[in-house]
Amino acid sequence: MNKKWIWRGLEWILVLVGLTMAVDAIYGGITGSYYVYKRMPVVSFWWVVPAAMGLMLFVGGTCSIFKFCDLERSDDGNRICPTCEEVYLPPIKTKECSKCSSLLEPLVGFYKRHPELKDK
């Protein structure tokens, strides 16, 4: 199994546990039915602590999901010349190759777009 899917599952679990924890604590705190260890009713604002922790888990999990989604789609800035296969690392000042004046392409997926150059 791919590690990416394991982390994605853990992120979703983090989001769901955080949301469940926050909603349970907030609902129990507002209605006065929040119990510590299901024995002693809490009269004060102790329900705020698990509610805040649940909201932090929810927000952290959501941010990590969107961060990793952006990382998978993002271009790292590396470019390659399709003619002479010269690789350029950031910062890149021009959009053309300094040797052959061809337009540079993103390095990510280059050999999928040009399978004929893969065997060179």
N, C-alpha and C positions, 0 to 999 in steps of 0.2 A: 504494500500500500504506500502511496506517495505521502511524504511528510507534510506536504502542503495541505492535504485534506485532513490530516490529524490536527494540525494547528487551526484550520478553519472550523472544525468541529469543536475544539476547545474554546474558540472565540464565541461561538454561538451558545455553548453551555454557559460561559461567563455572562453573556448578555441575558439569557433566560433566568439564571439563578439570581442575578442582580435585580432584575425586574420583579421577580417573584418575592424576593426578600424585601424590597422597598415597598411594594404594594401591600404586602401582608403587614408590615410594621406601621405604615401610614394609616391603613384602614383600621387596624387594631388600636392605634393610638388615638384616633379621632373618635371612635365609638366607645373607647374605654374597655375594650375586650382584649387588650394585649397582655399576655401572661408571660412571666419569666419561667422557663422550664415547665410550662403548663401547670404550675402549682399556685403561684402567688401573683395576684393581679398588680400591675404597675400603675400607681396613681400619678406619678410625676411624669416628666418628659423623657424617661429612659428609652422610649420607643424611637426617639430621634436618632440615636446612635446606629441601630441596625438599618433604619431608613436611609441615613446618609451613606452608610457602607454599601447598601444595595444600589443606591443611585450612582455611587462612584464605580462599582463593578459594571453597571449597565453602560455608563458613559465611556469607561475605559475599554470595554469590549467592543462597543460600537465604533469608537475611534480606531481601534486596532483592525477591525474588519475593513473599514474604508481605507486605512493606510496601506494595508497589504494588497487590497484591490488596486490601488493606485500604483504601487510598486511593480505589480505584475504587468501593467499596461504602459508604464513610463519608459521613456527612452533615456538611456544613461548618458547620452551626449557623445558617445564614440561614433566616429564616422569612418567610412572606407571608400576608397576610389574603386569604381567598378572596372576600370580599365587596367590599372597597374596594381591593384589590390594593396595599396599603401594605406595603413591604418593611422587615423588622426585621433588623438586624445584631447579632451577639453583642457583649456579654452581654445576653441577653434576660431580663427580670425576671419577666414574666408569660407565661401561655400564651394570653392573649386580646388582641385588638386594642384599642388605647387609644381608637380612634375609634368603632368599631361593636360592640365586645364579641364578635366572632366568634372561634372558635378558630383559632390560627395553624397553618399547615401548612409542611412543609419546602419550601424553594424549589426544590430539585433535583427535576426531573420534574413540577413543578406544572402546566405547560401540556400535558403529556401526559395528566395526570389530568383536566384541565379544558380540553379543546380549544375549547369554546364561548367561553372568555375570551381566547383567543389573538388573535382578530381585532378585539378592542375597540380 
